[in-house]
């Protein structure tokens, strides 16, 4: 079957090891099933996998992809929850110390077919396209959990989203606006800032700019490049929620500001199946839809990876089959 995969890591030149070609049909353990993939979205996790981050060479070749929408063995349209809990785990899957994502231990979803646990399937609403549905289980679910589960923030409060154009960032803008938050954003270019305003952000600023006032919360996926600005932008008692660090994991902690102004720094990772179900319902109730930058056939995966690597995004990149 056709798949996008990696056979050897390349920390300094990840795109050089991206392969698109034939891979064996998926192995289906007990309790699992096979999904005919119709759409899969690209995430920074996939770029990290090409570098060998979180994916050792002994697990390769590995098909990439952490989310998907497609058709199950009974002909039902489904959305795949990509967090794979260990056998017997009960409760919040993201707290399972032995959890993984598709493409870490088990082959990923950038293929014509993918094997997943039956418990990881949710019905796809008819009014969501396969491409839109494929954006929900990783980037949009991450944003949902950050904003509505982990932050403790309330509608009406002001939230700064760092890096306006990525998949999680655009999800935070759209979901936050729909729920009644004042969403401010930062962006590296006038084009990215204008796009964020068009999505519903109230104000947009240059990266690192001094804000008109401090904010109640900051949503962080950028890491080292924006961390200091995020800490300095918070009101006393404010909260920073971090779910990623695309520019580096080792910023200065600025602990003096954290303890003196009593800030909360909260980690957030993906989301549960129940939260994904709630996100799908929210899309149905509010009419919000994932923002798709470009749809490409899987055969053109290299173009999508290059766009993400170079920061040429305004929303999600989706591969279709």
N, C-alpha and C positions, 0 to 999 in steps of 0.2 A: 504494500500500500504506500501511497505518497505521504511523506512526512518531512518536517523540518527538524533537524537534530544536530547534535554535537558529538564528535567521536574523541576529541582531544582538547584540553583547555588551552586558551591563549590569553593570558592575563593582560598583555599589552596591545593585542590586536584581535579583539573578539570576533569581528566580522569575518576574519580570515578563516575561521573554523566552522562557520555556519554552513550546513549542508542541507540541500533539498533534494530528496531522492527516495528510493524504495527502502522500506523497512519491513520486518516481519509483522504479520497480523498479531494483535494483542493477545497475551495470555490472560485467561479469565479465571481467577480463583473462585472458590465457593463463596456465595453471597455477593458476587460481582456480576456485572452485565456489560454488554458492549453497546456503545453509542455511535451512531453514524453522525460524524461531526459536520455541521453546516457552517459554523462560524466560531472563531477563536480570537481573542484579543491579545495584543502584545503588551507585555509588562516589563518594567526594569528588571524584574527577577530573571527574565529570559536572557537579557544582556549579561547579568551577573553569572548565569549558568555557563555561558560561553567562555567566561573568564575563569571558570572553575571555582567561583565563590559559592560555597554551600553545596557543591557538586564535585566530589572527588573523581579523579580519572578512572578509578576502578568501577564506578557505576556507569561509565560511558561504554558504548554509544547510548545516549539518552535523547528521546524525543522531547522537545521543548513544549511549553504551554501549560498554564495553570488553570485555565477556565475554558468553558465551551458551552455552546447551545447546539442541539441536534435532535435526532430522532432515536427513540429507544427500540428495543427488539419487538415491541408490540405496536409500533407505528405512532407512538405518542411524541409530541413535541416537548422537549425537556430542557431545563437549565441544569448544568453540572456544578455542584458545590465542590470546590477543589481542595478543601482541607480534609486530609485523610487521617482519621483518628485511629488509634491502635485498637485491636480487637478487644471488646468488652468495655471500652471506655464509656463512661456515662457523664453527662453534663457538658459544659463549655469545651468544645473541641480545641479551641485555641490555647487552652491551659494544659492540654495533654502533653507531657514532656516527650512523648514518643510520636507525636503527630508529625505529619509531613504534608507537603503540597504535591500535587501532580507535577511530575518532572524532577522530583528530588530523589525519591526511592522507586516510585512506580512511573512507568513511561507516561509522557505528557500528552496533551490534547491537540498539538499542532500536527494532526494526521487525519486521514480519512476516517479512522475509527479509533476509539479509545476505550479501555476497560476501566470501570469505576465501580465502587460499592453501590449496590441498589439503594441503600439508605441516603446516598449523596445526590439523589435526583429530585428535582422539583418540577412541577408542570410549568411550561412556558405559556403565558397568556397569549391569546391569538393576536392581540393588538400590539404586541412587541415583535419586531422583526428578529430573525436569528442574530443578526449583527448587533442590534441593541441589547438583546438578552445576553450575548457573550461578554459584554462589557461589565455586567453586574457582579459576577462572583469574586472578582479580585479587586479592581480599582474602586468600583462603586460601593462594594461591601466594606472595603477598608475605610472609605470616607464616611459611610453610614455609622460604623462602629465608633470611629473617632469622634464624630459630632454628637451623636445621640446616645451612645452607651458609655463612653469613657470620659467625656469632657466635663459633665455636670453643668454645662451651660444651659441657659434658658432662652427661648425666643425673645427678641428685643435687645439682647446683648450684642456687643460688637466683637466680631471674630476676624482676625487677620489670617489670610491664607498665603503662605509663602510660595512663590513660583506659580504664576497664574495659569500656565498652559498645559500642564501635565494631566494625565488621566485622573489621578486622585484629586488634584487641585480643581479641575473643572467640575468633577462630581461634588466636591465640597461647596463650590459656588452655587450650583443648581439646587442641591438638596437644602443648603442653608437658606437660600432665598425663599424656597418653597415653604420652609418651616418657620419663617419670620425672623431670622437672624439678620443683623446688619453685617454684611460681608464686605470686608476690605481685602485688597489683594496687592501683591507686588509682582512686577514683571520686568524682564530685562529689556524689552523693546516696546516702542509705542504700539506696534501692531498687536503684541500679546496683551498689553493693557487694554487696548480698545476692544479686543475680543472678549476679555473678561467682563468689561462693562456691558457688552451686548448680552452676555449670559445672565446678567442680573446683579453683578457686584455693584455696591453703592459707590465705592471710590477705588481708584487704582493708582499705585505709586511706583516710582522707580525702585529697583532693588536697593535696599539699605537706606532709603529716604527717611528723614525724620517725619513722623506722623503728626497730624493735627492734635491728637490726644492719644493717650494710652488705651489699650484695648483690654477686653475681659478675657479673651482667649486667643491663642495662636495655634494654627494647624501646621505642623512641620513635617515635610517629607524630603527636604533638601539637605539638611545636615550642616556640615562644617561651614559652608559658604554663607548661611543665613542665621546660624544659631545665635550669635551675639546680638544681631538685630532683633531676633524674636524675644530674647530675654529682656532687652532694653525697652521693648514696645509694650510690655505687660503692665497693667495696673497692679498696685499692691494687692496680693491675694489672688492674682490671676493664674490661669492654667495654660500650660503648653502641652499639647498632645503630639507625640511624635510616632510616626509609623514607618519611617524610612530615613535614609541618609545618602541620597544619590551622589552628593559631592564629598562624602567622607564621614567616617564614624567618630572622629576624635577632635571635636571642637574644644576650645577652652570652656570649662564648665561654668565659670562666672558664679561660683558658689556664694560669693559675698552678696550678689544681687538676689540669688535664690533665697538665702535665709533672711536677709535684712528686709526684703519686701514680701516674704512669706509666699513665694511662688510654689505652685505644684507642677511637677514635671511627670507626665503620665505616658507610659508606653501603650501602644495599641497595635495589634497584629490581625490582619484579615477580619474574619467574623464567623459566627456560627451559622449553621443551617437555618435555625429559627430566625436569626437576624436577616439572612438572605431572603427568607420568605416574607418578612416584614418589609424589606426594601422593595420587593416585587409588588406588594400591596400598595406601598406608598406611591410607586410609579403609576399604578392603576388609579388611585384616588386623586392624585394631584395632576396627572397628565404629564409629569416631567419625564424626559427621556435622556438616555446617555448621549453625550456629545461625541460624535464620531468625526475625527479629522479626515480619515481616508479609509476606504475599503479596497483591499487588494486580493487577488487570488493567491492562494498559498504558494503557487509557483513563483510569485514575485516577492517572496518573504524578505529577500535581501534588501529591497528598496525600503520596506517598512522598518527593518532593523536599522538601516542607515539613517532614516529620518529621526528615529528615537535617539540614536547615538549622537547625532549632531544637534539635537534640541529643536528640530523642525516639526514641532507638534502643536496642535491646538485641539486637544481632546484625544480620543482613543484611536489607535491604529488597529484595524480588524482585518484578519485574513479569512477568506471565504473558500468553501469547497463545494 
